[in-house]
Amino acid sequence: MLILQGKVASYILELQNELQSGSWKESHQKTFKKVMTYLKNHKSYMRYHEYLAQGYPIGSGVVESACSHVVKNRMELPGARWSVSGAEAILQLRSVVKSQDWDAYWAFYTTHVQKPDDLPPEVNSLNLQLKIPA
């Protein structure tokens, strides 16, 4: 609870006191030391009280869900095979669509990609007015 309140240093102190109590096995003491080192090294990133106050998620569940929704559902279709560049292109477009930024993206794309040098030759023949999300 202390970490969620922005009191990382207080939590580290509690861990140090617990470690010094001498009631832990050597293997547990090593774990305590690893945890304390991690907390000390990453303390500046653990401003959870600020993140929570702003409504930001602090767990990995949101990221894992997004990865599954945006990446896995598209890339793991039965029989699908992807090159790295093809997969990257599809995921970038899918991210734009899922972020509901397709109209802004398409407006930018059609405004800025109009010269033949902007795209590879095989793409220049595409109809840039066609508006079909990935």
VEXVOKE-52048 format. One record per atom (N, C-alpha, C, O): residue number from 0; residue in three letters; atom name; z, y, x. Coordinates in nm, 2 decimals. Atoms other than C-alpha are relative to their C-alpha. Layout:
<atoms>
NUM, ala, CA, Z, Y, X
...
</atoms>
This chain:
<atoms>
0, met, N, 0.00, -0.12, 0.08
0, met, CA, 0.00, 0.00, 0.00
0, met, C, 0.00, 0.13, 0.09
0, met, O, -0.06, 0.23, 0.05
1, leu, N, -0.01, -0.12, -0.09
1, leu, CA, 0.07, 0.24, 0.29
1, leu, C, -0.14, 0.04, 0.04
1, leu, O, -0.17, 0.16, 0.05
2, ile, N, 0.13, -0.04, -0.05
2, ile, CA, -0.29, 0.22, 0.41
2, ile, C, -0.08, 0.07, -0.11
2, ile, O, -0.15, 0.16, -0.08
3, leu, N, 0.07, -0.07, 0.11
3, leu, CA, -0.42, 0.31, 0.06
3, leu, C, 0.05, 0.14, -0.02
3, leu, O, -0.02, 0.22, -0.08
4, gln, N, -0.06, -0.13, 0.02
4, gln, CA, -0.19, 0.61, 0.07
4, gln, C, -0.03, 0.09, 0.12
4, gln, O, 0.01, 0.20, 0.13
5, gly, N, 0.04, -0.08, -0.12
5, gly, CA, -0.34, 0.73, 0.41
5, gly, C, 0.11, -0.01, 0.10
5, gly, O, 0.11, 0.08, 0.20
6, lys, N, -0.11, 0.01, -0.09
6, lys, CA, -0.03, 0.62, 0.60
6, lys, C, -0.02, -0.12, 0.10
6, lys, O, 0.06, -0.21, 0.10
7, val, N, 0.03, 0.11, -0.09
7, val, CA, -0.19, 0.39, 0.86
7, val, C, 0.10, -0.01, 0.11
7, val, O, 0.14, -0.12, 0.15
8, ala, N, -0.09, 0.00, -0.11
8, ala, CA, 0.04, 0.50, 1.14
8, ala, C, 0.14, -0.06, -0.04
8, ala, O, 0.20, -0.14, 0.03
9, ser, N, -0.12, 0.06, 0.05
9, ser, CA, 0.34, 0.41, 0.92
9, ser, C, -0.01, -0.15, -0.01
9, ser, O, 0.09, -0.22, 0.02
10, tyr, N, 0.02, 0.14, 0.02
10, tyr, CA, 0.20, 0.07, 0.85
10, tyr, C, 0.00, -0.07, 0.14
10, tyr, O, 0.06, -0.18, 0.15
11, ile, N, -0.01, 0.05, -0.13
11, ile, CA, 0.14, 0.01, 1.22
11, ile, C, 0.14, -0.01, 0.05
11, ile, O, 0.18, -0.11, 0.12
12, leu, N, -0.14, 0.00, -0.04
12, leu, CA, 0.50, 0.10, 1.29
12, leu, C, 0.08, -0.11, -0.07
12, leu, O, 0.16, -0.18, -0.01
13, glu, N, -0.06, 0.12, 0.07
13, glu, CA, 0.61, -0.15, 1.02
13, glu, C, -0.03, -0.13, 0.07
13, glu, O, 0.05, -0.22, 0.08
14, leu, N, 0.05, 0.13, -0.07
14, leu, CA, 0.40, -0.42, 1.19
14, leu, C, 0.07, -0.02, 0.13
14, leu, O, 0.11, -0.13, 0.17
15, gln, N, -0.06, 0.00, -0.13
15, gln, CA, 0.55, -0.33, 1.53
15, gln, C, 0.15, -0.05, -0.02
15, gln, O, 0.20, -0.13, 0.05
16, asn, N, -0.14, 0.03, 0.02
16, asn, CA, 0.90, -0.35, 1.39
16, asn, C, 0.02, -0.15, -0.04
16, asn, O, 0.11, -0.22, 0.00
17, glu, N, 0.00, 0.14, 0.04
17, glu, CA, 0.83, -0.69, 1.22
17, glu, C, -0.03, -0.09, 0.12
17, glu, O, 0.04, -0.19, 0.13
18, leu, N, 0.03, 0.08, -0.12
18, leu, CA, 0.68, -0.82, 1.54
18, leu, C, 0.12, -0.01, 0.10
18, leu, O, 0.15, -0.11, 0.15
19, gln, N, -0.12, 0.00, -0.09
19, gln, CA, 0.99, -0.72, 1.74
19, gln, C, 0.12, -0.07, -0.06
19, gln, O, 0.22, -0.09, 0.01
20, ser, N, -0.11, 0.08, 0.06
20, ser, CA, 1.21, -0.90, 1.49
20, ser, C, 0.02, -0.13, 0.07
20, ser, O, 0.13, -0.19, 0.06
21, gly, N, -0.01, 0.12, -0.07
21, gly, CA, 1.13, -1.21, 1.69
21, gly, C, 0.00, -0.13, -0.08
21, gly, O, 0.03, -0.24, -0.03
22, ser, N, 0.00, 0.12, 0.09
22, ser, CA, 1.10, -1.44, 1.39
22, ser, C, -0.13, -0.06, -0.02
22, ser, O, -0.15, -0.15, -0.11
23, trp, N, 0.14, 0.05, 0.02
23, trp, CA, 0.73, -1.51, 1.43
23, trp, C, -0.04, -0.09, 0.12
23, trp, O, 0.00, -0.07, 0.23
24, lys, N, 0.05, 0.08, -0.10
24, lys, CA, 0.56, -1.79, 1.62
24, lys, C, -0.10, 0.07, 0.09
24, lys, O, -0.14, 0.18, 0.05
25, glu, N, 0.09, -0.07, -0.10
25, glu, CA, 0.35, -1.70, 1.92
25, glu, C, -0.14, 0.02, -0.06
25, glu, O, -0.20, 0.13, -0.04
26, ser, N, 0.14, -0.02, 0.06
26, ser, CA, 0.02, -1.76, 1.73
26, ser, C, 0.00, 0.11, -0.10
26, ser, O, -0.10, 0.19, -0.11
27, his, N, -0.01, -0.11, 0.10
27, his, CA, 0.14, -1.52, 1.45
27, his, C, 0.02, 0.13, 0.08
27, his, O, -0.03, 0.24, 0.03
28, gln, N, -0.01, -0.12, -0.08
28, gln, CA, 0.24, -1.27, 1.72
28, gln, C, -0.13, 0.05, 0.05
28, gln, O, -0.16, 0.17, 0.05
29, lys, N, 0.14, -0.04, -0.05
29, lys, CA, -0.11, -1.27, 1.86
29, lys, C, -0.08, 0.06, -0.12
29, lys, O, -0.15, 0.16, -0.10
30, thr, N, 0.07, -0.05, 0.12
30, thr, CA, -0.24, -1.21, 1.50
30, thr, C, 0.05, 0.14, -0.02
30, thr, O, -0.03, 0.23, -0.05
31, phe, N, -0.06, -0.14, 0.02
31, phe, CA, 0.00, -0.91, 1.46
31, phe, C, -0.06, 0.10, 0.10
31, phe, O, -0.10, 0.21, 0.06
32, lys, N, 0.05, -0.09, -0.11
32, lys, CA, -0.12, -0.76, 1.79
32, lys, C, -0.15, 0.03, -0.03
32, lys, O, -0.19, 0.14, -0.01
33, lys, N, 0.14, -0.02, 0.03
33, lys, CA, -0.49, -0.81, 1.69
33, lys, C, -0.01, 0.10, -0.12
33, lys, O, -0.09, 0.19, -0.11
34, val, N, 0.00, -0.09, 0.12
34, val, CA, -0.42, -0.64, 1.35
34, val, C, 0.04, 0.14, 0.04
34, val, O, -0.03, 0.24, 0.00
35, met, N, -0.05, -0.13, -0.04
35, met, CA, -0.23, -0.35, 1.51
35, met, C, -0.11, 0.07, 0.09
35, met, O, -0.14, 0.19, 0.07
36, thr, N, 0.11, -0.06, -0.08
36, thr, CA, -0.51, -0.30, 1.77
36, thr, C, -0.11, 0.05, -0.09
36, thr, O, -0.17, 0.16, -0.07
37, tyr, N, 0.11, -0.04, 0.09
37, tyr, CA, -0.77, -0.30, 1.50
37, tyr, C, 0.03, 0.13, -0.08
37, tyr, O, -0.05, 0.22, -0.09
38, leu, N, -0.04, -0.12, 0.08
38, leu, CA, -0.58, -0.05, 1.29
38, leu, C, 0.01, 0.13, 0.09
38, leu, O, -0.04, 0.23, 0.04
39, lys, N, 0.00, -0.11, -0.09
39, lys, CA, -0.52, 0.18, 1.59
39, lys, C, -0.14, 0.05, 0.03
39, lys, O, -0.17, 0.17, 0.03
40, asn, N, 0.14, -0.04, -0.04
40, asn, CA, -0.89, 0.17, 1.69
40, asn, C, -0.08, 0.05, -0.12
40, asn, O, -0.18, 0.13, -0.09
41, his, N, 0.08, -0.04, 0.12
41, his, CA, -1.02, 0.23, 1.33
41, his, C, 0.08, 0.10, -0.09
41, his, O, 0.03, 0.12, -0.20
42, lys, N, -0.08, -0.08, 0.08
42, lys, CA, -0.75, 0.46, 1.20
42, lys, C, -0.07, 0.12, -0.06
42, lys, O, -0.05, 0.16, -0.17
43, ser, N, 0.07, -0.12, 0.04
43, ser, CA, -0.98, 0.76, 1.18
43, ser, C, -0.10, -0.03, -0.12
43, ser, O, -0.14, 0.06, -0.19
44, tyr, N, 0.09, 0.03, 0.11
44, tyr, CA, -1.20, 0.57, 0.93
44, tyr, C, 0.07, -0.04, -0.12
44, tyr, O, 0.01, -0.06, -0.23
45, met, N, -0.08, 0.05, 0.11
45, met, CA, -0.92, 0.46, 0.71
45, met, C, 0.06, 0.11, -0.08
45, met, O, 0.19, 0.12, -0.09
46, arg, N, -0.05, -0.11, 0.08
46, arg, CA, -0.89, 0.76, 0.49
46, arg, C, -0.01, -0.04, -0.15
46, arg, O, -0.07, 0.03, -0.23
47, tyr, N, 0.02, 0.06, 0.13
47, tyr, CA, -0.87, 0.55, 0.18
47, tyr, C, 0.06, 0.09, -0.11
47, tyr, O, 0.00, 0.09, -0.22
48, his, N, -0.06, -0.09, 0.11
48, his, CA, -0.65, 0.80, -0.01
48, his, C, -0.10, 0.10, -0.03
48, his, O, -0.11, 0.14, -0.15
49, glu, N, 0.11, -0.10, 0.03
49, glu, CA, -0.94, 1.05, 0.02
49, glu, C, -0.11, -0.06, -0.07
49, glu, O, -0.16, -0.01, -0.17
50, tyr, N, 0.11, 0.07, 0.06
50, tyr, CA, -1.20, 0.80, -0.07
50, tyr, C, 0.03, -0.03, -0.15
50, tyr, O, -0.05, -0.01, -0.24
51, leu, N, -0.04, 0.03, 0.14
51, leu, CA, -1.01, 0.68, -0.38
51, leu, C, 0.01, 0.12, -0.08
51, leu, O, -0.03, 0.12, -0.20
52, ala, N, -0.01, -0.13, 0.08
52, ala, CA, -0.94, 1.04, -0.49
52, ala, C, -0.14, 0.05, -0.04
52, ala, O, -0.15, 0.11, -0.14
53, gln, N, 0.14, -0.04, 0.03
53, gln, CA, -1.32, 1.10, -0.48
53, gln, C, -0.07, -0.10, -0.08
53, gln, O, -0.19, -0.09, -0.12
54, gly, N, 0.06, 0.10, 0.09
54, gly, CA, -1.38, 0.78, -0.68
54, gly, C, -0.09, -0.09, 0.08
54, gly, O, -0.17, -0.17, 0.02
55, tyr, N, 0.08, 0.09, -0.08
55, tyr, CA, -1.55, 0.60, -0.39
55, tyr, C, 0.06, -0.14, 0.00
55, tyr, O, 0.18, -0.16, 0.00
56, pro, N, -0.05, 0.14, -0.01
56, pro, CA, -1.53, 0.22, -0.38
56, pro, C, 0.04, -0.03, 0.15
56, pro, O, -0.03, 0.02, 0.24
57, ile, N, -0.04, 0.03, -0.13
57, ile, CA, -1.34, 0.09, -0.08
57, ile, C, -0.01, -0.14, 0.04
57, ile, O, 0.02, -0.18, 0.15
58, gly, N, 0.02, 0.14, -0.03
58, gly, CA, -1.40, -0.28, -0.11
58, gly, C, -0.14, -0.03, 0.03
58, gly, O, -0.23, 0.05, 0.01
59, ser, N, 0.14, 0.05, -0.03
59, ser, CA, -1.70, -0.48, -0.01
59, ser, C, -0.07, -0.05, -0.12
59, ser, O, -0.19, -0.08, -0.11
60, gly, N, 0.06, 0.05, 0.12
60, gly, CA, -1.77, -0.60, -0.36
60, gly, C, -0.12, 0.08, -0.05
60, gly, O, -0.22, 0.02, -0.09
61, val, N, 0.11, -0.08, 0.05
61, val, CA, -1.99, -0.31, -0.45
61, val, C, -0.12, -0.02, 0.09
61, val, O, -0.24, -0.03, 0.04
62, val, N, 0.11, 0.02, -0.10
62, val, CA, -2.20, -0.35, -0.13
62, val, C, -0.06, -0.14, -0.02
62, val, O, -0.18, -0.16, -0.02
63, glu, N, 0.05, 0.14, 0.02
63, glu, CA, -2.22, -0.73, -0.18
63, glu, C, -0.08, -0.01, -0.13
63, glu, O, -0.19, -0.08, -0.13
64, ser, N, 0.07, 0.01, 0.13
64, ser, CA, -2.33, -0.69, -0.54
64, ser, C, -0.14, 0.07, 0.01
64, ser, O, -0.24, 0.02, -0.04
65, ala, N, 0.13, -0.07, -0.02
65, ala, CA, -2.60, -0.43, -0.44
65, ala, C, -0.09, -0.08, 0.08
65, ala, O, -0.21, -0.09, 0.05
66, cys, N, 0.09, 0.08, -0.08
66, cys, CA, -2.73, -0.66, -0.17
66, cys, C, -0.06, -0.11, -0.08
66, cys, O, -0.18, -0.15, -0.07
67, ser, N, 0.05, 0.11, 0.09
67, ser, CA, -2.76, -0.94, -0.42
67, ser, C, -0.10, 0.05, -0.10
67, ser, O, -0.20, -0.01, -0.12
68, his, N, 0.09, -0.05, 0.10
68, his, CA, -2.92, -0.73, -0.68
68, his, C, -0.13, 0.06, 0.05
68, his, O, -0.24, 0.03, 0.00
69, val, N, 0.12, -0.06, -0.06
69, val, CA, -3.16, -0.54, -0.46
69, val, C, -0.08, -0.09, 0.09
69, val, O, -0.20, -0.10, 0.08
70, val, N, 0.06, 0.08, -0.11
70, val, CA, -3.23, -0.78, -0.18
70, val, C, -0.02, -0.15, -0.05
70, val, O, -0.14, -0.19, -0.06
71, lys, N, 0.01, 0.14, 0.03
71, lys, CA, -3.16, -1.14, -0.28
71, lys, C, -0.08, -0.04, -0.12
71, lys, O, -0.17, -0.13, -0.11
72, asn, N, 0.08, 0.04, 0.12
72, asn, CA, -3.30, -1.14, -0.63
72, asn, C, -0.15, 0.02, 0.02
72, asn, O, -0.23, -0.05, -0.05
73, arg, N, 0.14, -0.02, -0.02
73, arg, CA, -3.63, -1.01, -0.50
73, arg, C, -0.06, -0.09, 0.12
73, arg, O, -0.17, -0.14, 0.11
74, met, N, 0.05, 0.07, -0.12
74, met, CA, -3.66, -1.18, -0.16
74, met, C, 0.00, -0.15, -0.01
74, met, O, -0.07, -0.22, 0.06
75, glu, N, -0.02, 0.15, 0.01
75, glu, CA, -3.55, -1.53, -0.26
75, glu, C, -0.07, -0.06, -0.12
75, glu, O, -0.02, -0.16, -0.18
76, leu, N, 0.08, 0.05, 0.11
76, leu, CA, -3.81, -1.59, -0.53
76, leu, C, -0.06, -0.14, 0.04
76, leu, O, -0.09, -0.15, 0.16
77, pro, N, 0.05, 0.13, -0.04
77, pro, CA, -3.93, -1.96, -0.54
77, pro, C, -0.14, 0.02, 0.06
77, pro, O, -0.23, 0.08, 0.00
78, gly, N, 0.13, 0.00, -0.06
78, gly, CA, -4.22, -2.00, -0.30
78, gly, C, -0.04, 0.13, 0.08
78, gly, O, -0.14, 0.14, 0.14
79, ala, N, 0.02, -0.12, -0.07
79, ala, CA, -4.19, -1.65, -0.16
79, ala, C, 0.01, -0.01, 0.15
79, ala, O, 0.11, -0.07, 0.20
80, arg, N, -0.01, 0.00, -0.15
80, arg, CA, -4.26, -1.60, 0.21
80, arg, C, -0.03, 0.15, 0.04
80, arg, O, -0.12, 0.21, -0.01
81, trp, N, 0.01, -0.14, -0.04
81, trp, CA, -4.22, -1.26, 0.38
81, trp, C, -0.02, 0.02, 0.15
81, trp, O, 0.05, -0.05, 0.23
82, ser, N, 0.00, -0.05, -0.14
82, ser, CA, -4.32, -1.10, 0.71
82, ser, C, 0.11, 0.10, 0.00
82, ser, O, 0.16, 0.15, -0.10
83, val, N, -0.10, -0.10, -0.01
83, val, CA, -4.06, -0.86, 0.84
83, val, C, -0.04, 0.13, -0.05
83, val, O, 0.03, 0.20, -0.13
84, ser, N, 0.05, -0.13, 0.04
84, ser, CA, -4.27, -0.56, 0.78
84, ser, C, -0.03, 0.00, -0.15
84, ser, O, 0.00, 0.10, -0.22
85, gly, N, 0.02, 0.01, 0.14
85, gly, CA, -4.37, -0.68, 0.43
85, gly, C, 0.13, 0.00, -0.08
85, gly, O, 0.14, 0.07, -0.18
86, ala, N, -0.13, 0.00, 0.07
86, ala, CA, -4.01, -0.75, 0.33
86, ala, C, 0.07, 0.14, 0.01
86, ala, O, 0.12, 0.18, -0.09
87, glu, N, -0.06, -0.14, -0.02
87, glu, CA, -3.90, -0.41, 0.47
87, glu, C, -0.06, 0.09, -0.10
87, glu, O, 0.01, 0.17, -0.16
88, ala, N, 0.08, -0.09, 0.09
88, ala, CA, -4.17, -0.23, 0.27
88, ala, C, 0.05, -0.02, -0.15
88, ala, O, 0.07, 0.07, -0.22
89, ile, N, -0.04, 0.03, 0.13
89, ile, CA, -4.08, -0.41, -0.05
89, ile, C, 0.14, 0.04, -0.03
89, ile, O, 0.17, 0.10, -0.14
90, leu, N, -0.14, -0.04, 0.02
90, leu, CA, -3.71, -0.35, -0.01
90, leu, C, 0.02, 0.15, 0.00
90, leu, O, 0.11, 0.20, -0.08
91, gln, N, -0.01, -0.15, 0.01
91, gln, CA, -3.76, 0.02, 0.06
91, gln, C, -0.04, 0.05, -0.14
91, gln, O, 0.02, 0.13, -0.20
92, leu, N, 0.05, -0.05, 0.13
92, leu, CA, -3.96, 0.06, -0.26
92, leu, C, 0.09, -0.05, -0.11
92, leu, O, 0.12, 0.03, -0.20
93, arg, N, -0.09, 0.05, 0.10
93, arg, CA, -3.72, -0.16, -0.46
93, arg, C, 0.13, 0.09, 0.00
93, arg, O, 0.19, 0.12, -0.10
94, ser, N, -0.12, -0.08, -0.01
94, ser, CA, -3.43, 0.06, -0.33
94, ser, C, -0.03, 0.14, -0.08
94, ser, O, 0.06, 0.19, -0.14
95, val, N, 0.04, -0.12, 0.07
95, val, CA, -3.62, 0.37, -0.46
95, val, C, 0.00, -0.02, -0.15
95, val, O, 0.06, 0.06, -0.22
96, val, N, 0.00, 0.03, 0.15
96, val, CA, -3.67, 0.21, -0.80
96, val, C, 0.14, -0.02, -0.05
96, val, O, 0.17, 0.04, -0.15
97, lys, N, -0.13, 0.03, 0.05
97, lys, CA, -3.32, 0.08, -0.83
97, lys, C, 0.09, 0.13, 0.00
97, lys, O, 0.19, 0.14, -0.08
98, ser, N, -0.07, -0.13, 0.00
98, ser, CA, -3.19, 0.43, -0.74
98, ser, C, -0.05, 0.10, -0.10
98, ser, O, 0.01, 0.21, -0.11
99, gln, N, 0.07, -0.08, 0.10
99, gln, CA, -3.40, 0.57, -1.02
99, gln, C, -0.06, 0.13, 0.06
99, gln, O, -0.05, 0.24, 0.00
100, asp, N, 0.06, -0.11, -0.07
100, asp, CA, -3.57, 0.80, -0.77
100, asp, C, -0.16, -0.02, 0.01
100, asp, O, -0.22, 0.05, 0.09
101, trp, N, 0.15, 0.03, -0.01
101, trp, CA, -3.93, 0.66, -0.83
101, trp, C, -0.08, 0.13, -0.02
101, trp, O, -0.17, 0.15, 0.06
102, asp, N, 0.08, -0.11, 0.03
102, asp, CA, -4.06, 0.98, -0.98
102, asp, C, 0.00, 0.10, 0.11
102, asp, O, -0.11, 0.16, 0.15
103, ala, N, -0.01, -0.09, -0.11
103, ala, CA, -3.93, 1.20, -0.70
103, ala, C, -0.07, -0.05, 0.12
103, ala, O, -0.14, 0.02, 0.19
104, tyr, N, 0.07, 0.07, -0.12
104, tyr, CA, -4.06, 0.95, -0.44
104, tyr, C, -0.15, 0.01, -0.02
104, tyr, O, -0.22, 0.05, 0.08
105, trp, N, 0.14, 0.00, 0.02
105, trp, CA, -4.40, 0.93, -0.60
105, trp, C, -0.06, 0.14, 0.01
105, trp, O, -0.17, 0.16, 0.06
106, ala, N, 0.05, -0.14, -0.01
106, ala, CA, -4.43, 1.31, -0.63
106, ala, C, -0.01, 0.04, 0.15
106, ala, O, -0.11, 0.10, 0.19
107, phe, N, 0.00, -0.03, -0.14
107, phe, CA, -4.34, 1.34, -0.26
107, phe, C, -0.12, -0.08, 0.07
107, phe, O, -0.19, -0.02, 0.15
108, tyr, N, 0.10, 0.09, -0.06
108, tyr, CA, -4.57, 1.05, -0.16
108, tyr, C, -0.14, 0.06, -0.03
108, tyr, O, -0.23, 0.07, 0.06
109, thr, N, 0.14, -0.04, 0.04
109, thr, CA, -4.88, 1.18, -0.35
109, thr, C, -0.02, 0.14, 0.05
109, thr, O, -0.14, 0.18, 0.07
110, thr, N, 0.02, -0.14, -0.05
110, thr, CA, -4.82, 1.54, -0.22
110, thr, C, -0.02, 0.00, 0.15
110, thr, O, -0.10, 0.07, 0.20
111, his, N, 0.00, 0.00, -0.15
111, his, CA, -4.77, 1.45, 0.15
111, his, C, -0.09, -0.10, 0.06
111, his, O, -0.13, -0.09, 0.18
112, val, N, 0.09, 0.10, -0.05
112, val, CA, -4.99, 1.15, 0.19
112, val, C, -0.14, 0.01, -0.06
112, val, O, -0.17, -0.07, -0.15
113, gln, N, 0.13, -0.02, 0.05
113, gln, CA, -5.33, 1.28, 0.12
113, gln, C, -0.11, 0.00, 0.10
113, gln, O, -0.23, 0.00, 0.07
114, lys, N, 0.10, 0.00, -0.11
114, lys, CA, -5.50, 1.29, 0.46
114, lys, C, -0.02, -0.14, 0.05
114, lys, O, 0.07, -0.22, 0.05
115, pro, N, 0.03, 0.14, -0.05
115, pro, CA, -5.67, 0.98, 0.59
115, pro, C, 0.09, -0.04, 0.12
115, pro, O, 0.11, -0.16, 0.13
116, asp, N, -0.08, 0.04, -0.12
116, asp, CA, -5.46, 0.99, 0.91
116, asp, C, 0.15, -0.04, -0.04
116, asp, O, 0.22, -0.09, 0.04
117, asp, N, -0.14, 0.02, 0.05
117, asp, CA, -5.13, 0.96, 0.70
117, asp, C, 0.02, -0.15, -0.02
117, asp, O, 0.14, -0.20, -0.01
118, leu, N, -0.01, 0.14, 0.03
118, leu, CA, -5.20, 0.59, 0.62
118, leu, C, -0.09, -0.09, 0.08
118, leu, O, -0.19, -0.04, 0.13
119, pro, N, 0.09, 0.09, -0.06
119, pro, CA, -5.35, 0.29, 0.78
119, pro, C, -0.13, -0.02, -0.08
119, pro, O, -0.13, 0.00, -0.20
120, pro, N, 0.13, 0.00, 0.07
120, pro, CA, -5.72, 0.24, 0.70
120, pro, C, 0.00, -0.09, -0.12
120, pro, O, -0.07, -0.06, -0.22
121, glu, N, 0.01, 0.09, 0.11
121, glu, CA, -5.66, -0.06, 0.47
121, glu, C, 0.07, 0.06, -0.13
121, glu, O, 0.05, 0.01, -0.24
122, val, N, -0.08, -0.05, 0.11
122, val, CA, -5.43, 0.15, 0.25
122, val, C, -0.07, 0.13, -0.06
122, val, O, -0.06, 0.16, -0.18
123, asn, N, 0.06, -0.12, 0.04
123, asn, CA, -5.65, 0.46, 0.23
123, asn, C, -0.09, -0.01, -0.13
123, asn, O, -0.12, 0.08, -0.19
124, ser, N, 0.09, 0.02, 0.12
124, ser, CA, -5.87, 0.30, -0.04
124, ser, C, 0.08, -0.01, -0.13
124, ser, O, 0.02, -0.02, -0.23
125, leu, N, -0.08, 0.02, 0.12
125, leu, CA, -5.58, 0.27, -0.28
125, leu, C, -0.01, 0.13, -0.09
125, leu, O, -0.03, 0.24, -0.04
126, asn, N, -0.01, -0.11, 0.09
126, asn, CA, -5.57, 0.49, -0.59
126, asn, C, 0.14, 0.06, 0.00
126, asn, O, 0.23, -0.01, -0.06
127, leu, N, -0.13, -0.06, -0.01
127, leu, CA, -5.28, 0.72, -0.52
127, leu, C, 0.06, 0.05, -0.13
127, leu, O, 0.18, 0.08, -0.14
128, gln, N, -0.05, -0.05, 0.12
128, gln, CA, -5.26, 0.83, -0.88
128, gln, C, 0.06, -0.12, -0.09
128, gln, O, 0.13, -0.09, -0.19
129, leu, N, -0.06, 0.12, 0.07
129, leu, CA, -5.16, 0.47, -1.00
129, leu, C, 0.15, 0.00, 0.02
129, leu, O, 0.19, 0.01, 0.14
130, lys, N, -0.15, -0.02, -0.01
130, lys, CA, -4.79, 0.48, -1.07
130, lys, C, 0.07, -0.13, -0.05
130, lys, O, 0.11, -0.14, -0.16
131, ile, N, -0.06, 0.13, 0.04
131, ile, CA, -4.66, 0.12, -1.07
131, ile, C, 0.11, -0.03, 0.10
131, ile, O, 0.09, -0.05, 0.22
132, pro, N, -0.11, 0.03, -0.10
132, pro, CA, -4.31, 0.06, -0.92
132, pro, C, 0.00, -0.14, 0.04
132, pro, O, -0.05, -0.23, -0.03
133, ala, N, -0.01, 0.13, -0.05
133, ala, CA, -4.24, -0.24, -0.71
133, ala, C, 0.10, -0.09, -0.07
133, ala, O, 0.12, -0.20, -0.04
</atoms>
